[in-house]
């Protein structure tokens, strides 16, 4: 009879959660630290949140980063979904292997190589056709769409591969147009994958530092670039306050996405039944 050790699994689970979340909890606690030194507790104070709201450099960088992340995630969602549909529904077509490899390449490509190659591409295009004129928000969006599309395509492709195609066939037999079948039948069922792909693309874009450093200009510094430049001179408690706000926003977004995915999953289950 096999001997089980539930205490070992529980201990491993507890250690794993502590390793992941204790640093985040400490960061949140020290965002309310009175002292300017982030490692010395000097009393409770929310003053660094006020200092953060008066820091124009961080606020401008945050607005640029959120705008870039939202636009690039939306474009990556559209392109990635189209690529996934082509790979799953169009069967074997000429160039499919090359197309699949090009879609998956950004997943394994080092960020330094991706950033450098995109920089050379933008410089060459500017010399040849005059666009893009310099590096800025547009070049960062193009760069982020380039690697985010791969993640969306993989997520949506895995969902489409397990999709019950008989639902679409039934709608087509009843006289529905293929476009209507996609938007009324297919899209609601794969909505959880679309939400997951959009959130992942948004997070990757918001978190990117290496690629954005290659393709950005002086007037388009993103939030990770501003934080990295300030951290090199010493960590300010304002960074802890900013990180706490981001943690709260991400938590709210995850909760809302989970509810949306649960509701969409219930609708999909009802449609399949």
N, C-alpha and C positions, 0 to 999 in steps of 0.2 A: 504494500500500500504506500503510495507516494505521500511524503510528508510535506505539508504546505507551510509556508512562512508568511502569513498575511502581514505580520508586523514589519517584515523587510520591505514589502511593496508599499505599505503605508508610509514607512520612513523615507523611502526613496522618493515617493510622490511629494511628501512634505519638504524634503531638502530641495527638490527641483523647484517647487513653487517659491520657497524662500530665496533661492538663488536668483530667480527671475524678478520677483516683486519687492523684495526688501530694498534694493537700491532705488527703485522708483518711489517707495514710501519715504525713504530718507530724503530724497530730492524734494518731495512735496513738503516735508516737515521743515527742511532748511530754507525753503522759499519764504517762510515766515520768520526768519532769523533777523534779529535786530542788528547783529554785527555785519560789517562789511566783509569779514573773513568767512568764507563758506564752510570752514571746518571747525569754527568756534561758535558755540551757542551762547548768545548774550541776551536772550529773552524773546518773547513773542512780539512780532510787529509785522503788519502788512504793508509797510512803507515801500518795499521794493516793487510791489505791483503798481503803485503810483509812479515810481521812478521809471518803470517799464513803459507806462502809458505816455510818459513825457519824452521818451527816446524816439525821435523821428526816424533815425537810421534803421532801427529794428522794426518799427511799424511799417515803414515803406518797404523794407525787405520782406516782411510777412505778407503784405498785400500783393507784392509781385509774385511770391512763391505760391500763394493760394490761387491767384489768377492763372498762373502757368500750370499748376497741378490740375485745376478744374478743366481747363481747355484741353490739355494734353491727354487727360484721362478720358474725356468724352470722345476725342478723335481716335484714340487708341481703341476704345470700345467699339466704335463703328468699323474701323479697319480690321481689328482682330476678329470680330464676329463674321465679317465678310470672308476673311481667310479661313476661319473654321468651317463655315458652311461649304466653301469650295472644296476643302480637303475631305469633308465627311460625305457630302451629298453628290459630288460630281464624279465619284469613282476614280478610275484610272484614266488620267489624261496626260498628254504629252507635256513633259516638264514638271510633273507632279513631285518627283523626288527632289528636284532642284528647288522648287517652290517651298516644299516642306522644310528643306535644309536652311533656306534663307530666312524662313519664319523663325526657326528654332535657334539660329546662330547667335542672336543677342543674348540668349539665356546663358551661354557658356563663354561669351566673349569678355575678356577683361575690360573693365571700365576705362582704363587708361588707353587701350587700343581703340575702343569705341569713340572716346572723346577726341583723340588725336586724328582719327580718320575723318570724323565729322568736321573738325576744324579745317583740315586740308580740303574737304569737299566744299565748304562754304567759301574759303579763300579762292578756290578755283572758279566757282560759279560767279563770284563777284568780279573776278578779272575777265571772265568770258562774256557774261550777260549783264553785269552790274547789279545782280540780286543774289543774295541779300546784301544790302548796303551796310556793311559793318556787322558787328555781333551785338545781339540784344535779346529782347523777349522772344522775338520770332524764331531765332536760331535755337534758343533753349527749348521752345515748344517742339520744334521739329526733332531735336535730339531726343527729347523725352518720349515723344510718340514712337520714335524708331525702336527703342527697347521695350516700351510698355506694350506695344502691339503683340509682341511675342508672348507675354504672360497672359494677355486676354485670349489670344488664339488657343493656347494650351488648355485654359480653363473651359472655354466654351466648346472646344472640340471634344473634350472628355464628356461633357454633358450631352452633346448631340450624339455621340457614339452610343450612349445608353438610352437614347430617346426612342419611344415606341412610335415608329413611323406609320403604324396602322391608323393612328389618329388623324394624321394628315391625309392618308389615302381615303379615309372615310369622308372627310370634308370635301376632298376633290370629287369623289363619286357623287356627292350631293349637289355638285354644281358650283362650289365656291372657287373663286379665282385664286391662283397660287399666291398672289400678294396678300390677299385677305386671309388665306390659310396661315401664312407666316405670322402676320400681325395679330390674328385672333387666337390661333391654336399654338403655334410654335413659340412665339415670343413670351407669352405668360408662363409657359412651362419651364423655359430656360432662364427665366428672370432671375432666380437666385444666382446662377452662374454669371449673368451679366452684372449683377450688383457686386458680386465678389471680385470680378475682373476690374470693374471701375474703382472700387475701393483700393485694390492692390495697386493699380496704376497711379491713383492719386497719392497713395503713401510713398511709392517709389519715387515719384516726381518730387514730392515735398521733401523727401529725405536725401535726394541726390546732391552730392558735392563735387565729385571728381569730374563727371561729364560736363556739368554746368560751369565748372571752372575753365574748361577748354573753350566753350562756345559762347560765353557771356562777355558783355562789354562793361565799361566802367559804370554805366548808368543802369545796369540790370543785375545788380548783385542780389542773389537769392538769400533767404533766411539762413540756410546752412553755411553759406559763405561768410555772412556777417558774424554768425556765432563762432565759426572756426577762427576767423581773424581776431575776434575779441578774446577767445580762450587762450590763444598763444601769448597774450599779455597778462593773463591771470583771469580766473573764473570770477565773474561778478554775480552777486545774488540775483540780479535781474535775469540772468540766464535760468536760474532755478525757477523763478516766477514764470518766465515764458514757457519752460518745459512743463510746469504744472498746468498751465492753461491748455497747452496742447494735449496733455494726458486727459484732461476733462473733456475736451472737444472730441478726441478720438473715442473715449468711452461712450459718450452720447451717440456718436455716429455708429459705433458697433452695435449698441442696443437697438437703435432704430433699424439698422440693416437686418439684425437678427429677427426682429418682429416682422419686417417686410418679407424676408425670406420664408419665415414660418407661415405667414398668410398665403404667400405665393405657392409654397409647397402644399398647403391644404387645398388650394384651388386646383393645382395640378393633379393631386390624388383624386379629387372629385371628378375631374375630367377623364382620368384613366379608368375610374370605376364606372 
